[in-house]
Amino acid sequence: MRVLLATDAWVPQINGVVRTYLRLREELALMGTELVVLEPSQFRCIPCPSYPEIPLALPARRRCARFIEDAQADTIHIATEGPVGWMVRAWCLRHGVPFTTSFHTRFADYASARWPVPQSWGYAFQRYFHAPSAGVMVATRSLSADLSERGFQRLRPWTRGVDMDLFRPSRERLFGPGPVFLYVGRVAVEKNIEAFLSLDLPGVKVVVGDGPQLGELRARYPSVTFAGVRQGEDLAAAYASADVFVFPSLTDTFGMVLLEAIASGVPVAAFPATGPKDIIVSGVSGVLGSDLRAAAMAALDLDRDLVRQAAEAFTWRAAAQLFLDNVESALEQECDAPVIEGRDLKPVRLRAQ
């Protein structure tokens, strides 16, 4: 089987969406499925406003169509609501080809955090994008419930996995004797990082990552260790060196960093928001509460062996199989459904027979 993935987030970007699909591609290959990727580097691009390191593809309808046709894929999955996603969405609708999508990012919340834009506008935009999808994959139950209340339809669960071999406990201490309170992720206003940095905590605060707010926060909090971007074994070592992983975000839809932390045996302190409340068992793998300082201090007392065990329920093989199950069942239902006026659905398989 061959799946065409359309995504505006791809290497060299470093974020949860990119890492999800890189690992999904590996797991699908082991299962006999090829993931063919259409991403921004295949088009002319401009820098994204406020995030110049993120390229935005310029519309190229013919190039997009040629790639899709040459890929000879069995099915199409659209990961993002950016220019690449819109081009592939338009091609599918023009040709009556059903497709699936994923809801990865609360762009409505991100936009309202940076500009005076009502959240309702952003959600209306995303709802319109996903409306023709045969199945919208979401990472958590709480996110599914929230989106359902906002009018999104055909929602399907799709969890994530964690590499238990890479992310593992260690006695190595990179940032001093501690206690070490760690944040890993994008350094941007929508991540609510100052809710962590402003806390009165003992020991050391460490931030791993990069982003548009890095310079501002580094100047405002000179006592914080900003360790830059880390990947692979260096990232795993940073996790394992921490005593508590602090996750201040209120807008993430999942938070792969939560799984990486608990796989490293590091308990999580977080607000009871979407993502943490779906992944973390408060009092076992972390502490959730509206008082982030109290949660961070309480997390210091948790059993790191039990924290590690909590991550074992999340495997990439199971996540890849669920992705395939979602694609197949969603598209079967779409093709079996009554034809919508003005929309003549073609068979799911795009590959030449």
C-alpha positions as CSV (number, residue, x, y, z in Angstrom):
1,M,0.0,0.0,0.0
2,R,1.2,3.5,-0.7
3,V,-0.1,6.6,1.2
4,L,0.5,10.2,0.0
5,L,1.1,12.5,2.9
6,A,0.6,16.3,2.2
7,T,2.2,18.4,4.9
8,D,3.5,21.9,5.4
9,A,5.6,20.8,8.4
10,W,8.7,18.8,7.4
11,V,12.4,18.7,7.9
12,P,14.5,20.7,8.7
13,Q,11.6,21.9,11.0
14,I,11.7,20.4,14.5
15,N,8.3,20.0,16.1
16,G,5.9,17.3,17.1
17,V,4.1,17.1,13.7
18,V,7.4,16.5,11.9
19,R,8.6,13.9,14.4
20,T,5.2,12.2,14.3
21,Y,5.3,11.6,10.6
22,L,9.0,10.7,10.4
23,R,8.4,8.0,12.9
24,L,5.1,7.0,11.2
25,R,6.9,6.6,7.9
26,E,9.4,4.2,9.6
27,E,6.7,2.1,11.2
28,L,4.6,1.9,8.1
29,A,7.6,0.8,6.1
30,L,8.0,-2.2,8.5
31,M,4.3,-3.0,7.9
32,G,4.7,-3.0,4.1
33,T,3.2,0.5,3.5
34,E,5.1,3.3,1.8
35,L,4.5,6.9,2.9
36,V,5.2,9.3,0.0
37,V,5.6,12.9,1.2
38,L,4.6,16.1,-0.6
39,E,6.1,19.0,1.4
40,P,7.3,22.7,1.1
41,S,10.8,22.0,-0.3
42,Q,9.2,20.8,-3.5
43,F,7.8,24.3,-4.2
44,R,9.0,27.9,-4.2
45,C,8.6,29.2,-0.6
46,I,8.5,32.4,1.4
47,P,9.2,32.7,5.2
48,C,6.2,32.4,7.4
49,P,5.3,35.7,9.2
50,S,6.5,35.7,12.8
51,Y,8.1,32.3,12.2
52,P,10.7,33.0,9.4
53,E,12.3,29.6,9.9
54,I,9.1,27.9,8.7
55,P,8.8,28.0,4.8
56,L,5.4,28.6,3.2
57,A,4.9,27.0,-0.2
58,L,3.7,29.3,-2.9
59,P,0.7,27.9,-4.9
60,A,1.8,25.8,-7.8
61,R,-1.3,23.9,-9.0
62,R,0.2,22.1,-11.9
63,R,3.3,20.9,-10.0
64,C,1.1,19.7,-7.2
65,A,-1.1,17.8,-9.6
66,R,1.8,16.2,-11.3
67,F,3.3,15.0,-8.0
68,I,0.0,13.5,-6.9
69,E,-0.5,11.7,-10.3
70,D,3.1,10.5,-10.4
71,A,3.0,9.2,-6.8
72,Q,0.4,6.6,-7.8
73,A,-0.8,6.4,-4.2
74,D,-3.6,4.3,-2.9
75,T,-4.9,7.0,-0.6
76,I,-4.2,10.6,0.4
77,H,-3.8,12.1,3.9
78,I,-3.5,15.8,4.6
79,A,-1.6,16.7,7.7
80,T,-1.7,20.5,7.9
81,E,-3.9,23.4,6.9
82,G,-1.1,25.3,5.2
83,P,-0.5,26.0,1.5
84,V,0.5,22.4,0.7
85,G,-2.6,21.1,2.5
86,W,-4.9,23.5,0.6
87,M,-3.4,22.6,-2.8
88,V,-3.9,18.9,-2.2
89,R,-7.4,19.5,-0.7
90,A,-8.4,21.4,-3.9
91,W,-7.0,18.7,-6.2
92,C,-9.0,16.0,-4.3
93,L,-12.2,18.0,-4.5
94,R,-11.7,18.8,-8.2
95,H,-11.2,15.1,-9.0
96,G,-13.8,13.7,-6.5
97,V,-11.1,11.8,-4.6
98,P,-11.8,11.2,-0.9
99,F,-9.1,12.0,1.6
100,T,-8.4,12.0,5.4
101,T,-6.9,14.8,7.5
102,S,-5.4,15.4,10.9
103,F,-6.0,18.1,13.4
104,H,-2.6,18.8,15.0
105,T,-2.5,22.5,15.9
106,R,-4.9,24.9,17.5
107,F,-4.1,27.7,15.1
108,A,-7.1,29.7,16.4
109,D,-5.5,29.8,19.9
110,Y,-2.1,30.6,18.5
111,A,-3.4,33.5,16.4
112,S,-5.4,35.0,19.2
113,A,-2.3,34.8,21.5
114,R,-0.3,36.9,19.0
115,W,-2.9,39.1,17.3
116,P,-6.3,40.6,18.1
117,V,-8.1,37.8,16.2
118,P,-11.2,36.2,17.7
119,Q,-10.8,32.4,18.3
120,S,-14.1,31.8,16.6
121,W,-12.7,33.0,13.3
122,G,-9.8,30.6,13.5
123,Y,-11.9,27.6,14.4
124,A,-14.3,28.5,11.6
125,F,-11.4,28.5,9.2
126,Q,-10.1,25.1,10.4
127,R,-13.6,23.7,10.4
128,Y,-14.1,24.7,6.8
129,F,-10.8,23.1,5.8
130,H,-11.6,19.8,7.4
131,A,-15.3,19.7,6.5
132,P,-14.8,17.6,3.3
133,S,-12.5,15.1,5.0
134,A,-13.6,11.5,5.2
135,G,-12.1,11.3,8.6
136,V,-10.3,13.9,10.9
137,M,-7.7,12.3,13.1
138,V,-7.3,13.7,16.6
139,A,-4.8,12.7,19.3
140,T,-6.9,12.8,22.5
141,R,-10.4,12.3,23.8
142,S,-10.6,15.8,25.3
143,L,-9.5,17.3,22.0
144,S,-12.2,15.3,20.1
145,A,-14.8,16.4,22.6
146,D,-13.8,20.1,22.2
147,L,-13.8,20.0,18.4
148,S,-17.1,18.2,18.3
149,E,-18.6,21.0,20.4
150,R,-17.2,23.4,17.8
151,G,-18.9,21.7,14.9
152,F,-16.2,19.4,13.6
153,Q,-17.4,16.1,12.3
154,R,-16.1,12.6,11.4
155,L,-13.5,12.7,14.2
156,R,-11.3,9.6,14.7
157,P,-8.8,8.9,17.5
158,W,-5.1,8.6,16.6
159,T,-2.7,8.5,19.5
160,R,1.1,8.7,19.4
161,G,4.0,6.5,20.5
162,V,7.4,7.0,22.1
163,D,10.8,5.4,21.6
164,M,11.4,3.6,24.8
165,D,15.0,2.7,23.8
166,L,16.1,6.2,23.1
167,F,14.2,7.9,25.9
168,R,15.3,6.1,29.1
169,P,16.4,6.9,32.7
170,S,20.0,7.8,33.4
171,R,22.1,8.9,36.3
172,E,24.0,11.4,34.3
173,R,23.4,15.0,35.4
174,L,24.0,17.6,32.7
175,F,22.7,20.7,34.5
176,G,24.0,20.4,38.0
177,P,22.8,18.6,41.2
178,G,19.3,20.0,41.0
179,P,16.6,19.8,41.5
180,V,16.3,20.4,37.7
181,F,13.0,21.6,36.3
182,L,13.0,21.1,32.5
183,Y,10.9,22.4,29.6
184,V,11.4,21.1,26.1
185,G,9.7,22.6,23.1
186,R,9.2,25.6,20.9
187,V,10.1,28.9,22.6
188,A,7.1,30.9,21.6
189,V,4.3,33.0,23.3
190,E,1.6,30.4,22.6
191,K,3.5,27.8,24.7
192,N,3.0,29.9,27.8
193,I,6.6,29.4,28.9
194,E,6.6,32.3,31.3
195,A,4.2,30.5,33.5
196,F,7.1,28.1,34.2
197,L,10.0,30.6,34.1
198,S,8.3,33.0,36.6
199,L,7.8,30.2,39.2
200,D,9.7,30.4,42.5
201,L,11.4,27.0,42.4
202,P,14.5,25.6,44.0
203,G,17.5,24.4,41.9
204,V,17.8,25.0,38.2
205,K,15.3,25.8,35.4
206,V,16.3,24.6,31.9
207,V,14.8,25.3,28.6
208,V,15.6,23.1,25.6
209,G,14.5,24.5,22.2
210,D,14.4,27.5,20.0
211,G,11.8,30.0,18.7
212,P,10.8,33.6,18.2
213,Q,10.6,34.4,22.0
214,L,14.1,33.0,22.9
215,G,15.9,36.3,22.9
216,E,13.3,38.1,24.9
217,L,13.0,35.3,27.6
218,R,16.8,34.9,27.8
219,A,17.2,38.6,28.6
220,R,14.3,38.6,31.0
221,Y,15.4,35.4,32.9
222,P,19.2,35.4,33.1
223,S,19.3,32.7,35.8
224,V,17.6,30.2,33.5
225,T,19.7,27.8,31.5
226,F,18.7,28.0,27.8
227,A,20.3,24.8,26.3
228,G,19.4,25.3,22.7
229,V,18.0,22.7,20.3
230,R,18.9,19.1,21.0
231,Q,18.1,15.9,19.1
232,G,18.6,12.2,19.4
233,E,20.9,11.1,22.3
234,D,21.6,14.7,23.3
235,L,17.8,15.3,23.7
236,A,17.4,12.0,25.6
237,A,20.2,12.9,27.9
238,A,18.6,16.3,28.7
239,Y,15.4,14.6,29.7
240,A,17.0,12.0,31.8
241,S,19.0,14.8,33.6
242,A,15.8,16.4,34.9
243,D,13.9,15.9,38.1
244,V,10.6,17.3,36.9
245,F,9.4,18.1,33.4
246,V,7.2,21.3,33.5
247,F,4.7,21.6,30.7
248,P,3.0,25.1,30.9
249,S,1.2,25.0,27.6
250,L,-2.6,25.4,27.4
251,T,-2.9,25.1,23.7
252,D,-1.2,21.9,22.7
253,T,-3.3,19.1,21.2
254,F,-1.1,16.3,22.5
255,G,2.4,17.0,23.6
256,M,4.9,14.3,22.4
257,V,7.3,15.8,24.9
258,L,5.1,14.5,27.7
259,L,5.7,10.9,26.5
260,E,9.4,11.5,26.1
261,A,9.7,12.8,29.6
262,I,7.8,9.9,31.3
263,A,9.7,7.4,29.2
264,S,12.8,8.9,30.7
265,G,11.4,8.4,34.1
266,V,10.8,12.1,34.6
267,P,7.5,13.1,36.2
268,V,5.4,15.8,34.6
269,A,4.0,19.0,36.2
270,A,1.3,20.5,34.1
271,F,-2.0,22.3,34.0
272,P,-5.1,20.0,33.5
273,A,-5.4,20.9,29.9
274,T,-5.8,18.9,26.7
275,G,-2.8,16.7,26.3
276,P,-1.6,16.4,29.9
277,K,-5.0,15.3,31.2
278,D,-5.2,12.7,28.5
279,I,-1.7,11.3,28.9
280,I,-0.6,11.9,32.5
281,V,-2.0,10.0,35.5
282,S,-1.9,12.6,38.2
283,G,-0.1,11.2,41.3
284,V,1.6,8.4,39.2
285,S,3.3,9.8,36.1
286,G,3.0,13.4,37.1
287,V,0.9,16.0,38.9
288,L,-1.8,18.1,37.3
289,G,-3.1,21.3,38.9
290,S,-4.0,24.9,38.4
291,D,-1.1,25.8,40.7
292,L,1.9,24.9,38.5
293,R,4.5,25.5,41.3
294,A,2.6,23.2,43.7
295,A,2.4,20.6,40.9
296,A,6.1,20.8,40.2
297,M,7.1,20.5,43.9
298,A,4.8,17.5,44.4
299,A,6.1,15.8,41.3
300,L,9.6,15.6,42.9
301,D,8.3,12.9,45.2
302,L,6.9,10.5,42.6
303,D,8.4,7.1,41.9
304,R,10.5,7.4,38.7
305,D,10.1,3.6,38.0
306,L,6.3,4.0,38.0
307,V,6.6,7.1,35.8
308,R,8.6,5.1,33.3
309,Q,6.1,2.2,33.3
310,A,3.3,4.6,32.4
311,A,5.0,5.3,29.0
312,E,4.9,1.6,28.0
313,A,1.2,1.9,26.9
314,F,2.3,4.1,24.0
315,T,3.9,2.3,21.1
316,W,4.6,3.5,17.6
317,R,3.5,0.2,16.1
318,A,0.0,0.6,17.7
319,A,-0.1,4.2,16.5
320,A,0.8,3.3,12.9
321,Q,-1.8,0.5,12.9
322,L,-4.4,2.9,14.2
323,F,-3.5,5.4,11.4
324,L,-4.0,2.7,8.7
325,D,-7.3,1.5,10.3
326,N,-8.6,5.1,10.4
327,V,-7.6,5.7,6.7
328,E,-9.2,2.4,5.5
329,S,-12.4,2.6,7.5
330,A,-13.0,6.4,6.9
331,L,-12.5,6.0,3.1
332,E,-14.7,2.9,2.9
333,Q,-17.5,4.8,4.7
334,E,-17.0,7.8,2.4
335,C,-17.3,5.8,-0.8
336,D,-20.3,3.9,0.5
337,A,-22.1,7.1,1.5
338,P,-24.7,8.7,-0.8
339,V,-23.2,11.0,-3.5
340,I,-23.2,14.6,-2.4
341,E,-24.6,17.0,-5.0
342,G,-21.7,18.4,-7.1
343,R,-19.3,15.8,-5.7
344,D,-18.8,12.7,-7.7
345,L,-16.6,10.5,-5.5
346,K,-14.1,8.3,-7.3
347,P,-12.8,5.0,-5.9
348,V,-10.3,5.2,-3.0
349,R,-7.4,3.7,-4.9
350,L,-5.6,6.2,-7.0
351,R,-2.9,3.9,-8.3
352,A,-3.2,2.6,-11.9
353,Q,-4.6,-0.9,-11.9
